[in-house]
Amino acid sequence: MLKRLLQQLPGKIMLLYGICFFIWGCSSSKPVETVSNGRPKNVILMIGDGMGLSQVSAAMFSNSNHLNLEQMPVLGFHKSYSYDDLVTDSAAGATAFACGFKTFNGAIGVDKDTLPLKTILEEAEENGLATGLIATSTIVHATPAAFIAHVVSREQYEEIAVDMLKTPIDLLIGGGKKYFDRRENDNRNLYTEFQQKGYKVSDYSQEEMTEMQWDPSSNFLYLTADKHPLNVAAGRDYLPYATKKGLEFLEKRSKDKGFFIMIEGSQIDWACHANDGKLAIKEALDFDRAIGEALNFARVRGNTLVIVTADHECGGMALNPGSKMNKIETAFTTINHTATIIPVFAYGPMSKQFSGIFENTSINTKMRNALGFPEHKPQTTNGSTNDRR
């Protein structure tokens, strides 16, 4: 009898499993899209400008051996070189992320022949996603500009500001008020032009960010400084708050279609250009607090891919002998960028594709793949560069 029971047991187990699966399927609510096909609904790309492994290490060991970055289980490395130089600048580096092509240093959203390239942010808008850019530089600086503008020189700040009118981006936060309302090359008031397109427009002189209303019924432009924002040691503290509120804003704006946002900790790079190790650590820790806000958002929802990387390393920063926990001795080899490979951290649906060593352009491919966009092909926008010199 025992033998007969054992022979029947596998079949009974399978029957029981089938009944349980059927009951679960009937009683469960309809799974969200990211559960059914494994893709994220939202993609958050965070760029610590100039942040190599030494900057990450210095911040970690200055913060009692802890960073929010450690919560990200997937680690890879990208090759940051540009089309024309082993050492990239932020313009070419960000264009590689935004467009999937290597270009010459100084170029914003154009290829090596100065032809404009479609960015992932523009493609996200075309697919009905909400979009945003947040930076601790001017919003027309190289990194944010590369996701929405198409000019041959990163110094064309006023042209970049005009290009931002051409894509209905949902959220813009950064410095650079003077490039919008007191322009030198023309008499245009871009505040008025943004308002005519339905944007709420505000800035630091009108209201504090912590006091303003984040109304999801309209697109939003908020300028944090007349030109460059203060560094974090001088009192700038908006990046973690703007990250938290900005993600919640875009979630409401997206109407369940999802969103794409690029968030930059811009001034890690500037501190390293100045060979100021203490400031670089403070800027990296401020950026890590913003990373914490992004991870909190992603963890609760389960449908958000977070990617953290840098466009390049700056300063050839080292942690010298004599360094102790919470007392780091830094040194630098240069006041410029370097060509070292750059870490890439990832969390959330489809994060595993960011492991390994790959070109910086692959970050664009991997993000587009995660969002389900068609296979990448050489493609330009319908726009044109402002200058082809």
N, C-alpha and C positions, 0 to 999 in steps of 0.2 A: 504493500500500500504506500509506503514511504517513497519507493522508487517511482510509482505512478504519479505521486504528488509532485515530486521534483521534476518529472518530465513535463508536467502541465504548467509549472511555475513561470517559465519565460513568457509563454503566451499570455498568462494572466497579468504579468507585469506590463507587457506591451499594451494590453487592453486598458489597464488602469491608467497608464501614461496617456493614452489617446483620449480617454474620458476627461482627465484633468486638463489636457491641452484645449479640448473643445469647450469646457466650462470657462477656462481663463479667457479664451478668445471671445466668447459671448458676453462675458461680464465686464471685460476691460473697456475703458474708453478708447476711442480711436487714437492710435499713437501719433505723435507729431512727426513731421516729415523727416527730421533728423534721425529719429529712431528707425523709421521704415527703410530708409535708403543709406544711412550712415553718413550723410553729409551734414555739415553745420548749417544752421540758418543764418548765423552772424559770423563775420570775420573781423577780428581786431588785430591790426598790425601795429606794433609798438617799436619805435626806433630810438635807441639811445645813441644820439649822434656822437661819434668818436669813441664809443664804448667797446674796448677790446677786453680780453680776459684779465688783463692787469687791473683795469678799472673796476671790473666786477669783483675781483679778488680783494682789492683795496676797500671797496664799499662793504663787502661781507665781513672782513676782519676788523673793520672800524665799527661794526654794528653787532658786536658780541657773537660773531660767527653765524650770522643769520641774514638771509634775504628772502623776500617773497618769491624771487626767481627759483628758489629751491623747490617750490611746489610744482614746477613744470617738469614732467617726467621724460620728455623727449629732448634730446640734444643733438645738434648737428653743427656743421661749419660751412660757411660759404666763402668763395674766392671773390674778393672785392674789386679786383682790378677793372679799370675802364677800357674802352676801345683803344685809346691812344696812350695809356700810361699804366704801368704796374701799380702805381699809387693813385687811387681814385680821389675825386673830391665828392662833396655831398650831392652835387647836381647830377653827375653821371651815376653815382651810386643809387640815389633815389629813383632816377629814371629807369635803371635796371629793375628795381622792385616794382615800379608802377607800370612799366610797359613791356618788360621781358626782353629788352635789347640792350646791349652794351653800346654806349655812345661816348663822345669825347668829353673831357673834363670841362665843366662850365655849362653844358647843354641841359636844357630843361624840357623834357617831354618830346624831344626830337631825336632822330637817328643820326648816324655818322655822316649822312649826306644832308642834314638839317631838315629832313622831311618830318612833319609832325606824326607822332605815334599815339594810338588810342591808349588811354590809361585804364587800369582796372577800376578806378573810381568812376570814370565815364561809362565804362561797360556796365558797372553795377547800376548806375542811374538808368541806363537803357533797359535793364532787366527789372526795373521797378523797385530796387532796393533803396533804402535810405542811405545817405552817405555823409561823412564828416571828416574834418581835419582839425586837430588841436596841436598847438606847438608852443614852446616857451621862447621861441624866436619871433620875429615878425612873421605874419601868416604868408607873406610873399617871399620868404626866404627859401633857399634851394630845396630843402626836403619837402615841405608841404607843397611848394609850387610844382614840383615834378609830377604830382598826382592830378593836376588840374590845368596846368598851363603848357604852352608850347612856344618857347622862344630859344634863340641860340645862345643867349648869355644870361646867366643867373643874376647879373647886375641890372637887368631890365625890370626893376621892381614895379614901376607904374604900368608897364605893359602886362606884367603878370597879374596885377590887380584887375585890369580890364578883362583878361582871359577868364578870371573867376566868375564873371557875369555870364559867360557863355554856357556853363554847366549848372543846372539847378541843384547844387549841393545843399544839403539840409542844414549843415552846421559848420561854421567857421569860427575858430577861437585862436587868437594870437595877437601879437603886436603889429605895429605898422599903420596906425591911424593916418599919418601924414600922406601916405600913398593913396588914400581914398578921398580925403576931404580938402587937402591943400597941395595939389599936384603942381609940379614945375613944368611939365611938358605940354599941358593943356589946361583948360578951365573946367573940366568935367568934375562934377561932385558925385562920386560913386555912392555915397550914402543915399542920395536921392534916387540914383538909378537902381540900387538894390531894393529900396523901398517900393519903387514902381513895379518891381518884379515880385512883390509880395513878402519880402523879407522884413522881419523885425531887426532893426539895426540899433546897436547900443555900444557903449564903450566905458572905459574906466572913469572918464570925467563926468559921466551922467549917473552911473550907479555902480555899486560894488557887485561883483559877481555873486557873492553870497546873499545879496538882497534882491536880486532880480528874479523875475518870473520866467520859468522855462516853459513857455507856452508851445505845445506841440502842434498847434493849429497852423503855424507858419514856419518857414525857413528862418534861420537865425544867424546873424553876424555880430560877434562881440569882439571888440579890439581892446587888448589889455594894456597897451602903451602907445605913446605917440610914435616911437620908433621901436627900439629893442626893449623888451621887458627887463626888469632888474634881474640880477642873478639871485639865487636862492639865499645866499648869505646876506644879501642886502634887503631881504624881506619878501621876495616873490614866493608865493605859496599856493598858487591856484591850480597847479597841474593835477594833483590827486582829486581835488574837488571837481574840477572841470571834467575829469575822466568819469567819475561816478555819475554826475548829473548828465553829462553828455551821452553816456551809454543808455541811461534811462530815457532821455529825450528821443534818441534815435529809435529805440524799441517802440515807443509810442508812435513816432512818425512813420515807421515802416509798415504799419497796418498788416502785421503778421507775415510780410514778405521777407523780412530780415534786413540786415544792414552791413555796410563796409565802412570802417573808419581807420585812419592812420593817426596815431598819437606819438608826438616826438618830444623826447627830453633833449632839447636842442643844445643846452649850454654845458653839457659834459665836454663837448668838443672845444668850446671856447675856453674853458678852464685849462684844458690840456694844451691848447695853443699858447696860453700864458705860462705854462709849466707850473701851475698852481695846484699841487696835489691835494691840499686840504679842500679847496673849492670843488675840484673834480669829484672827490668823495661825497661832498654834500649834495652836489647835483645828481650823482648816481643814486644816492639814497632817496632823494626826492622822486626821481624816476621810478625807483623800486616801490615807493608808496603808491604811485599811480598803477604800477603793475599789480599790486595787491588789490586795488579797487577793481581792475579788469578781471582778475581771477575770482574775486567774490561774485561778480556778476555772472561769470561763466559757470561757476560751480553750482549756483542756485538753479540755473536754467537747464544746464546739460546740453545745450544746442549751439554753443559758441566756441569757435576756434580762436585761440589767442596765440599770436606769434610775437616773440621778442627778439630783436637783433640790433645790429648797428650797421651803418653804411660803410664804416671804416674805423680803424683805430687812429688815435691822434696822440702824438707826443712821444711815442716809443716808451711808454710809462713802465716803470719797474718798481717792485717792492724790495727795498734794499735790506741787506743784513743790518741787524739792530732793530728791525721792526718787531713789535709785540702786539698781541691782541688789543685792539682799541687804541693803539698808538703806532700808526704805520709811517715808516720813513720812505717817501717816494723819491724817484729820480726820473729824469727824462733824457732821451737821446736826441731829440729834435723839437722844434716848435711847430713842425708840420705833421701831416698825416703820414702813416706808414702802410706797408703792403701786407701786413700779417693777416692770416685768415681769421674770420670773425665767427664767434659763436651764434647759434640760432637755437632758441628755446621754444617749445611748443606745448600746448595743453588743449585738450578737447577733441571733438570728432575729427578724424583724419589727421591727427597730429603726427602719427608715426611716419608719414611721408617726409617729414623734416629731419629725419635722422640721416647720418652719413655726411659726406663731403660733396659739395655741388657748387655750381656757378651762382653768383648773386641773381642772375636772371631767372634761375629755377624757382626762386621764391615766388615770382609772379606766376609761373606755370602751376606751382603747387596750390597757390591761393585760388587761381581760376578753376583748377580741377576740383578743389573743395567746394566751390560755389556752383559747380555744374555748368560752367561756361563752356562753349564749344572749344575743340582743340585749337591751340594757339597757332595762328598763321601770320606771316608778315602782313601787317595791316596798318594803314594810316587813318587818321581822323579826316573828317571833311573840312577841318579848319586849315589854317595856314600859319606859318611862322610870321612874326612881326618884322623879322629882320633876317636876311640870309647872308650877311657879310661873312 
